[in-house]
Amino acid sequence: MYTSQRGKRTIQQLPILARKGHNAILRSNYIEDIIHAIGEWSCQRVVLVYSKALDANTDVVKKLKEKLGHFVVGKKAGVGAHSPYEDVLEIARLLNEREADCLLSIGSSSYSDACKIARLMQTNLSPENLTTEAMEALVNQEKGTVDDLKDPKIRLILVPTSLSASEWNNKSSATSPTTQKKQHFASPNAAPDLILLDPEVASTSPRKLWLSSGMRAVDHCVETMLNDQCKTDAFHHMEDALAILLKGLKDYKDGESQDDHDELVDGISQCQLGSRNAMMGLLLWSIPMGPSHAIGHQLGSICGVMHGVTSCIMLAPVLRYTYEGSERQKEVQKKVLDIWNKVLKTEETSLADAVENFVKMLELPHTLKEVGVVKDEDLEKVAESTLTDVFGAQEGLVGNKDQVLEILNLARG
């Protein structure tokens, strides 16, 4: 237990029939694997969406453009945080205008989500109807979701540079410009055709982005394990994912502080596998995330808190609030704490303290005050929107507005 295999290998994204033919490559060489994939698929018209920061600060994008040459028929640099509708629609229009047969994304989860939804909008809205109003009209406003869309038609390759793990999900979120609320879009086969996990590319990510998105993946594990629907098989799977993530994040931090690039890259590779495994509770067993995710979605879209940092701030307060909820909650938090202490060789006495102290060790924000969210009216908006979030709307997971505000007050700092 608590191991991750080394060396390049190809795996099916999820061990389910719906993902047959949808693969991921661990320890990928992104250029080599992209060229092989588009050749195998006979793609000739690629639209490339990439991180502005990645392009400005590294040669990752430049090298790819040089290798792909005339195959790149359209480019978009930059996607806003939390995937604004406007960016999604710009990509969808580009796919139509350039008659693309492949969409390629290099960036964090905002890029992955924007590209996944852009393919859906291209398929489900006519070219003259690619508007924010038409996009929002598709949404079930009570649930914050669109689930009955037709499957996309063009190929999608994702090269993620963070650990938020949205690339593994056929469901993706984007932020409405009218409500500032995150809405969720899906179809049965909306998952990418290929995910490339290149630790060297990921090593160019800003440390705050990498480590905070790692905490997001830890949050996936913890909230799944604490859910009443999480039975023995799922719990053991999430236990292993949590252990890989904690060790990988620590190795990254140690490699960084000791200027040991090999240890840092090994930590990255562990985390990439761990973040995928952390999604299995949701994707295989349909165990929903909890209040930390529901509140975090709205902190991001309403208050502009960075994706991942929301988990750094909200997970510990949620654990403190829910600890007194039932004897079962106390018992399961203790089980997760034992795993935590075993992996990190610590002697924490509460899971909330363990999470908070780990966030501090990673030198990340752990209070709302640290990210400038201090106004009562902002917290009111967040609490209200949380109740209709895709996770918050599920009965029994979040509670009422006053309960959400109690949790937010615990996070004020």
RODO-2510 file (C-alpha; in nm, 4 decimals, decimal comma):
residues 413
     n   res          X          Y          Z
     1     m     0,0000     0,0000     0,0000
     2     y     0,0952     0,3672    -0,0402
     3     t     0,3039     0,3144    -0,3552
     4     s     0,3091     0,4669    -0,7016
     5     q     0,4762     0,2905    -0,9935
     6     r     0,7616     0,4649    -1,1742
     7     g     0,8365     0,4848    -1,5449
     8     k     0,6297     0,5868    -1,8481
     9     r     0,3098     0,3889    -1,8935
    10     t    -0,0300     0,4183    -2,0590
    11     i    -0,3463     0,3568    -1,8587
    12     q    -0,7176     0,3810    -1,9308
    13     q    -0,8415     0,7030    -1,7709
    14     l    -1,0991     0,5170    -1,5622
    15     p    -1,1534     0,1405    -1,5283
    16     i    -1,5048     0,1591    -1,6744
    17     l    -1,6502     0,0677    -2,0152
    18     a    -1,7409     0,4298    -2,0958
    19     r    -1,3716     0,5243    -2,0914
    20     k    -1,2499     0,2522    -2,3265
    21     g    -1,0234     0,4276    -2,5761
    22     h    -0,9808     0,7295    -2,3468
    23     n    -0,6236     0,6929    -2,2202
    24     a    -0,3699     0,8755    -2,0058
    25     i     0,0083     0,8552    -2,0217
    26     l     0,2017     0,8757    -1,6945
    27     r     0,5523     1,0293    -1,7059
    28     s     0,4705     1,1476    -2,0558
    29     n     0,7009     1,3293    -2,2958
    30     y     0,4377     1,5779    -2,4088
    31     i     0,5744     1,6645    -2,7559
    32     e     0,6495     1,3042    -2,8509
    33     d     0,3087     1,1838    -2,7297
    34     i     0,1094     1,4669    -2,8932
    35     i     0,2759     1,4043    -3,2315
    36     h     0,2095     1,0306    -3,2022
    37     a    -0,1581     1,0846    -3,1113
    38     i    -0,2464     1,3295    -3,3883
    39     g    -0,0671     1,1040    -3,6378
    40     e    -0,2577     0,7989    -3,5171
    41     w    -0,5884     0,9899    -3,5428
    42     s    -0,4945     1,1472    -3,8812
    43     c    -0,5689     1,4933    -3,7425
    44     q    -0,4518     1,7844    -3,9567
    45     r    -0,6154     2,0954    -3,8073
    46     v    -0,5227     2,1603    -3,4433
    47     v    -0,6423     2,4467    -3,2242
    48     l    -0,3962     2,5128    -2,9401
    49     v    -0,5070     2,6728    -2,6117
    50     y    -0,2248     2,7483    -2,3706
    51     s    -0,1289     2,9280    -2,0521
    52     k     0,0062     3,2795    -2,1066
    53     a     0,2325     3,2446    -1,8041
    54     l     0,3673     2,9105    -1,9237
    55     d     0,4476     3,0645    -2,2624
    56     a     0,6068     3,3771    -2,1138
    57     n     0,8214     3,1999    -1,8561
    58     t     0,9221     2,8735    -2,0295
    59     d     0,9862     2,7317    -2,3759
    60     v     0,7238     2,4562    -2,3357
    61     v     0,4698     2,6157    -2,5713
    62     k     0,7318     2,7510    -2,8134
    63     k     0,8829     2,4034    -2,8624
    64     l     0,5392     2,2540    -2,9260
    65     k     0,4455     2,5208    -3,1819
    66     e     0,7737     2,4601    -3,3649
    67     k     0,7176     2,0834    -3,3760
    68     l     0,3530     2,1024    -3,4871
    69     g     0,4162     2,3762    -3,7447
    70     h     0,1359     2,4129    -4,0010
    71     f    -0,0841     2,1624    -3,8159
    72     v    -0,1725     2,4458    -3,5728
    73     v    -0,4522     2,6394    -3,7467
    74     g    -0,5678     2,8411    -3,4455
    75     k    -0,4318     2,9573    -3,1112
    76     k    -0,5685     3,1085    -2,7904
    77     a    -0,3342     3,2334    -2,5186
    78     g    -0,4911     3,2569    -2,1748
    79     v    -0,8132     3,1468    -2,0051
    80     g    -0,9560     3,3330    -1,7071
    81     a    -0,9673     3,1764    -1,3622
    82     h    -1,2643     2,9426    -1,3140
    83     s    -1,3268     2,9235    -1,6918
    84     p    -1,5478     3,2251    -1,7748
    85     y    -1,8206     3,1611    -2,0320
    86     e    -1,6610     3,4195    -2,2641
    87     d    -1,3382     3,2150    -2,2886
    88     v    -1,5300     2,8918    -2,3445
    89     l    -1,7272     3,0478    -2,6285
    90     e    -1,4179     3,2050    -2,7864
    91     i    -1,2626     2,8573    -2,8097
    92     a    -1,5856     2,7104    -2,9510
    93     r    -1,5975     2,9822    -3,2206
    94     l    -1,2325     2,9156    -3,3045
    95     l    -1,3071     2,5460    -3,3517
    96     n    -1,5814     2,6341    -3,6012
    97     e    -1,3919     2,9069    -3,7860
    98     r    -1,0787     2,6958    -3,8327
    99     e    -1,2658     2,3699    -3,9018
   100     a    -1,0533     2,2023    -3,6344
   101     d    -1,0342     1,8261    -3,5927
   102     c    -0,8315     1,8363    -3,2678
   103     l    -0,8249     2,0664    -2,9636
   104     l    -0,5096     2,0746    -2,7518
   105     s    -0,4811     2,2394    -2,4088
   106     i    -0,1737     2,3052    -2,1943
   107     g    -0,2569     2,4674    -1,8613
   108     s    -0,4323     2,4327    -1,5286
   109     s    -0,7876     2,3142    -1,4584
   110     s    -0,9404     2,6382    -1,5901
   111     y    -0,7923     2,5512    -1,9313
   112     s    -0,9012     2,1867    -1,9137
   113     d    -1,2580     2,2786    -1,8169
   114     a    -1,2845     2,5573    -2,0752
   115     c    -1,1723     2,3241    -2,3542
   116     k    -1,3973     2,0366    -2,2485
   117     i    -1,7015     2,2668    -2,2391
   118     a    -1,6019     2,4453    -2,5626
   119     r    -1,6284     2,1134    -2,7476
   120     l    -1,9743     2,0620    -2,5970
   121     m    -2,0909     2,4110    -2,6934
   122     q    -1,9594     2,3659    -3,0483
   123     t    -2,1660     2,0472    -3,0774
   124     n    -2,4805     2,1633    -2,8964
   125     l    -2,5195     2,5278    -3,0043
   126     s    -2,5366     2,6506    -3,3626
   127     p    -2,2483     2,8792    -3,4742
   128     e    -2,4714     3,1888    -3,4675
   129     n    -2,5968     3,0981    -3,1189
   130     l    -2,2622     3,0752    -2,9352
   131     t    -2,3590     3,3370    -2,6748
   132     t    -2,3480     3,3566    -2,2963
   133     e    -2,7287     3,3786    -2,2907
   134     a    -2,7688     3,0593    -2,4939
   135     m    -2,5118     2,8828    -2,2811
   136     e    -2,6823     2,9841    -1,9553
   137     a    -3,0238     2,8843    -2,0953
   138     l    -2,9029     2,5231    -2,1051
   139     v    -2,8505     2,5141    -1,7260
   140     n    -3,0904     2,3653    -1,4706
   141     q    -3,0690     2,6596    -1,2307
   142     e    -3,1831     2,4644    -0,9236
   143     k    -2,9067     2,2056    -0,9637
   144     g    -2,6410     2,4174    -1,1387
   145     t    -2,5899     2,1462    -1,4027
   146     v    -2,6468     2,0565    -1,7691
   147     d    -2,6387     1,6801    -1,8109
   148     d    -2,8234     1,5966    -2,1337
   149     l    -2,5856     1,7380    -2,3932
   150     k    -2,4806     1,5603    -2,7139
   151     d    -2,1264     1,4204    -2,7163
   152     p    -1,8485     1,6302    -2,8734
   153     k    -1,7180     1,5395    -3,2191
   154     i    -1,3536     1,6503    -3,2291
   155     r    -1,0511     1,5067    -3,0488
   156     l    -0,9214     1,6601    -2,7242
   157     i    -0,5741     1,6295    -2,5692
   158     l    -0,5095     1,7804    -2,2249
   159     v    -0,1656     1,8488    -2,0759
   160     p    -0,2506     1,9574    -1,7189
   161     t    -0,0134     2,1780    -1,5194
   162     s    -0,1972     2,1563    -1,1870
   163     l    -0,3485     1,8888    -0,9614
   164     s    -0,7111     2,0008    -0,9544
   165     a    -0,7860     1,6848    -1,1592
   166     s    -1,0781     1,8187    -1,3616
   167     e    -0,9246     1,6465    -1,6648
   168     w    -1,0410     1,3060    -1,5359
   169     n    -1,4076     1,4061    -1,5184
   170     n    -1,6602     1,4125    -1,8028
   171     k    -1,8274     1,6970    -1,6089
   172     s    -1,6699     2,0446    -1,6185
   173     s    -1,7479     2,3848    -1,4678
   174     a    -1,7518     2,7377    -1,6067
   175     t    -1,8448     3,0726    -1,4536
   176     s    -2,1542     3,2627    -1,5659
   177     p    -2,0934     3,6363    -1,6284
   178     t    -2,4438     3,7307    -1,5112
   179     t    -2,4569     3,5434    -1,1791
   180     q    -2,0829     3,4840    -1,1197
   181     k    -2,1911     3,1307    -1,0331
   182     k    -2,0091     2,8165    -1,1397
   183     q    -2,2284     2,5968    -1,3584
   184     h    -2,1492     2,2370    -1,4561
   185     f    -2,1696     2,0863    -1,8071
   186     a    -2,1468     1,7221    -1,9128
   187     s    -2,2279     1,4529    -2,1662
   188     p    -2,1607     1,0787    -2,1389
   189     n    -1,8415     1,0983    -2,3501
   190     a    -1,7212     1,4509    -2,2746
   191     a    -1,3956     1,3258    -2,1213
   192     p    -1,0762     1,4052    -2,3168
   193     d    -0,9430     1,1527    -2,5659
   194     l    -0,5942     1,1689    -2,4136
   195     i    -0,4413     1,3082    -2,0931
   196     l    -0,0635     1,3593    -2,0849
   197     l     0,0965     1,3759    -1,7411
   198     d     0,4417     1,5199    -1,8059
   199     p     0,6161     1,5929    -1,4723
   200     e     0,8789     1,8119    -1,6391
   201     v     0,6093     2,0357    -1,7868
   202     a     0,4307     2,0423    -1,4506
   203     s     0,7575     2,1384    -1,2771
   204     t     0,7371     2,4758    -1,4548
   205     s     0,4104     2,5602    -1,2741
   206     p     0,4263     2,8283    -1,0047
   207     r     0,4681     2,6586    -0,6681
   208     k     0,1505     2,8188    -0,5285
   209     l    -0,0565     2,6808    -0,8163
   210     w     0,0951     2,3334    -0,7879
   211     l     0,0790     2,2971    -0,4108
   212     s    -0,2657     2,4546    -0,3688
   213     s    -0,4104     2,2327    -0,6420
   214     g    -0,2480     1,9429    -0,4567
   215     m    -0,4477     2,0431    -0,1502
   216     r    -0,7557     2,0415    -0,3713
   217     a    -0,6806     1,6773    -0,4539
   218     v    -0,6298     1,6041    -0,0818
   219     d    -0,9705     1,7651    -0,0268
   220     h    -1,1188     1,5241    -0,2858
   221     c    -0,9886     1,2321    -0,0790
   222     v    -1,0891     1,3592     0,2626
   223     e    -1,4431     1,4669     0,1739
   224     t    -1,5037     1,1379    -0,0062
   225     m    -1,3792     0,9329     0,2894
   226     l    -1,5981     1,1254     0,5347
   227     n    -1,9159     1,0852     0,3305
   228     d    -2,1734     0,8393     0,4680
   229     q    -2,1908     0,6794     0,1213
   230     c    -1,8208     0,5825     0,1331
   231     k    -1,8107     0,2090     0,2046
   232     t    -1,5092    -0,0175     0,2658
   233     d    -1,3844    -0,0658    -0,0929
   234     a    -1,4057     0,3031    -0,1776
   235     f    -1,2488     0,4023     0,1552
   236     h    -0,9430     0,1820     0,0990
   237     h    -0,8991     0,3203    -0,2516
   238     m    -0,9158     0,6775    -0,1228
   239     e    -0,6788     0,5907     0,1615
   240     d    -0,4135     0,4901    -0,0907
   241     a    -0,4741     0,8033    -0,3021
   242     l    -0,4434     1,0266     0,0052
   243     a    -0,1179     0,8623     0,1095
   244     i     0,0367     0,9039    -0,2385
   245     l    -0,0678     1,2708    -0,2464
   246     l     0,0642     1,3569     0,0996
   247     k     0,3979     1,1910     0,0269
   248     g     0,4193     1,3517    -0,3175
   249     l     0,3464     1,7017    -0,1856
   250     k     0,6045     1,6575     0,0896
   251     d     0,8632     1,5296    -0,1603
   252     y     0,7928     1,8315    -0,3833
   253     k     0,8426     2,0674    -0,0887
   254     d     1,1588     1,8860     0,0248
   255     g     1,2998     1,8792    -0,3293
   256     e     1,2300     2,2504    -0,3630
   257     s     1,3909     2,3455    -0,0306
   258     q     1,6958     2,1215    -0,0925
   259     d     1,7307     2,2239    -0,4592
   260     d     1,6919     1,8571    -0,5586
   261     h     1,5178     1,8580    -0,8985
   262     d     1,4921     1,4774    -0,9175
   263     e     1,3076     1,4584    -0,5844
   264     l     1,0816     1,7478    -0,6869
   265     v     0,9930     1,5796    -1,0203
   266     d     0,9364     1,2454    -0,8465
   267     g     0,6998     1,4223    -0,6052
   268     i     0,5171     1,5752    -0,9012
   269     s     0,4750     1,2368    -1,0704
   270     q     0,3387     1,0815    -0,7501
   271     c     0,0929     1,3691    -0,7132
   272     q    -0,0263     1,3364    -1,0727
   273     l    -0,1232     0,9732    -1,0135
   274     g    -0,2610     1,0525    -0,6673
   275     s    -0,4834     1,3320    -0,7981
   276     r    -0,6324     1,0947    -1,0552
   277     n    -0,6977     0,8279    -0,7918
   278     a    -0,8511     1,0916    -0,5632
   279     m    -1,1340     1,1382    -0,8162
   280     m    -1,2357     0,7733    -0,8118
   281     g    -1,4820     0,8040    -0,5249
   282     l    -1,6834     1,0504    -0,7303
   283     l    -1,6302     0,8978    -1,0738
   284     l    -1,6573     0,5243    -0,9924
   285     w    -1,8731     0,5119    -0,6800
   286     s    -2,0693     0,8387    -0,7378
   287     i    -1,9805     0,9625    -0,3896
   288     p    -2,0276     1,3407    -0,3965
   289     m    -1,7832     1,5899    -0,2501
   290     g    -1,8959     1,7894     0,0526
   291     p    -1,9191     2,1430     0,1939
   292     s    -1,5544     2,2367     0,1317
   293     h    -1,6024     2,1857    -0,2425
   294     a    -1,9473     2,3463    -0,2571
   295     i    -1,8312     2,6570    -0,0688
   296     g    -1,5000     2,6606    -0,2553
   297     h    -1,6720     2,6710    -0,5957
   298     q    -1,8527     2,9895    -0,4969
   299     l    -1,5559     3,1503    -0,3189
   300     g    -1,3756     3,1142    -0,6495
   301     s    -1,6427     3,2508    -0,8803
   302     i    -1,7805     3,5251    -0,6501
   303     c    -1,4689     3,6382    -0,4614
   304     g    -1,1960     3,5427    -0,7071
   305     v    -1,0155     3,3079    -0,4693
   306     m    -0,7677     3,0921    -0,6603
   307     h    -0,8763     2,7376    -0,7429
   308     g    -0,7034     2,5110    -0,4903
   309     v    -0,6530     2,7891    -0,2371
   310     t    -1,0246     2,7485    -0,1642
   311     s    -0,9477     2,4006    -0,0257
   312     c    -0,6501     2,5316     0,1724
   313     i    -0,8889     2,7708     0,3455
   314     m    -1,2131     2,5747     0,3753
   315     l    -1,1259     2,2095     0,4449
   316     a    -1,0076     2,2566     0,8059
   317     p    -1,3090     2,4736     0,9107
   318     v    -1,5477     2,2233     0,7506
   319     l    -1,3807     1,9430     0,9475
   320     r    -1,4105     2,1408     1,2713
   321     y    -1,7778     2,2148     1,2066
   322     t    -1,8770     1,8602     1,1076
   323     y    -1,6743     1,6848     1,3801
   324     e    -1,9524     1,7346     1,6350
   325     g    -2,2239     1,6298     1,3884
   326     s    -2,2300     1,2603     1,4784
   327     e    -2,0346     0,9822     1,6438
   328     r    -1,9715     0,8334     1,3001
   329     q    -1,8134     1,1586     1,1834
   330     k    -1,5790     1,1580     1,4839
   331     e    -1,4892     0,7947     1,4202
   332     v    -1,4148     0,8424     1,0487
   333     q    -1,2166     1,1626     1,1058
   334     k    -1,0055     0,9649     1,3540
   335     k    -0,9439     0,6911     1,0911
   336     v    -0,8335     0,9497     0,8337
   337     l    -0,6146     1,1196     1,0955
   338     d    -0,4392     0,7885     1,1697
   339     i    -0,3556     0,7514     0,7985
   340     w    -0,2329     1,1120     0,7885
   341     n    -0,0036     1,0672     1,0885
   342     k     0,1308     0,7356     0,9591
   343     v     0,2276     0,8767     0,6181
   344     l     0,3780     1,2029     0,7419
   345     k     0,5161     1,0594     1,0680
   346     t     0,3351     1,3268     1,2683
   347     e     0,1412     1,3131     1,5959
   348     e    -0,1528     1,5438     1,5258
   349     t    -0,4540     1,5028     1,7562
   350     s    -0,7284     1,6349     1,5272
   351     l    -0,7792     1,6051     1,1530
   352     a    -0,8673     1,9752     1,1215
   353     d    -0,5409     2,0734     1,2920
   354     a    -0,3480     1,8253     1,0766
   355     v    -0,4882     1,9815     0,7581
   356     e    -0,4277     2,3377     0,8768
   357     n    -0,0706     2,2662     0,9851
   358     f     0,0063     2,0888     0,6560
   359     v    -0,1228     2,3923     0,4628
   360     k     0,0990     2,6171     0,6753
   361     m     0,3983     2,3877     0,6121
   362     l     0,3338     2,4274     0,2378
   363     e     0,3334     2,8065     0,2963
   364     l    -0,0148     2,8553     0,1549
   365     p    -0,3043     3,0765     0,2763
   366     h    -0,5311     2,9162     0,5352
   367     t    -0,7777     3,1978     0,6211
   368     l    -1,0203     3,4172     0,4262
   369     k    -0,8448     3,7255     0,5645
   370     e    -0,5214     3,6223     0,3893
   371     v    -0,6949     3,6314     0,0491
   372     g    -0,8838     3,9552     0,1138
   373     v    -1,2320     3,8099     0,1685
   374     v    -1,3518     4,0080     0,4690
   375     k    -1,6852     4,1724     0,3757
   376     d    -2,0013     4,0303     0,5307
   377     e    -2,1956     4,0897     0,2078
   378     d    -1,9483     3,8742     0,0144
   379     l    -1,9882     3,5874     0,2601
   380     e    -2,3669     3,6229     0,2358
   381     k    -2,3463     3,5850    -0,1435
   382     v    -2,1172     3,2833    -0,1123
   383     a    -2,3501     3,1151     0,1384
   384     e    -2,6551     3,1767    -0,0801
   385     s    -2,4917     3,0401    -0,3957
   386     t    -2,3496     2,7383    -0,2113
   387     l    -2,7012     2,6051    -0,1549
   388     t    -2,7546     2,5616    -0,5309
   389     d    -2,4020     2,4435    -0,6104
   390     v    -2,3803     2,1044    -0,7809
   391     f    -2,2618     1,9530    -0,4502
   392     g    -2,4364     2,1943    -0,2151
   393     a    -2,7760     2,1221    -0,3726
   394     q    -2,7571     1,7552    -0,2701
   395     e    -2,9682     1,6918     0,0348
   396     g    -2,7839     1,6637     0,3639
   397     l    -2,4388     1,7621     0,2374
   398     v    -2,4341     2,1322     0,3222
   399     g    -2,7373     2,2272     0,5315
   400     n    -2,8924     2,5733     0,5305
   401     k    -2,7528     2,9205     0,4717
   402     d    -2,6887     2,9884     0,8418
   403     q    -2,4847     2,6695     0,8720
   404     v    -2,2746     2,7663     0,5684
   405     l    -2,2154     3,1083     0,7257
   406     e    -2,1010     2,9408     1,0488
   407     i    -1,8392     2,7474     0,8517
   408     l    -1,7299     3,0624     0,6660
   409     n    -1,6956     3,2476     0,9967
   410     l    -1,4640     2,9724     1,1224
   411     a    -1,2440     3,0438     0,8203
   412     r    -1,2232     3,4220     0,8650
   413     g    -0,8902     3,4301     1,0539
***
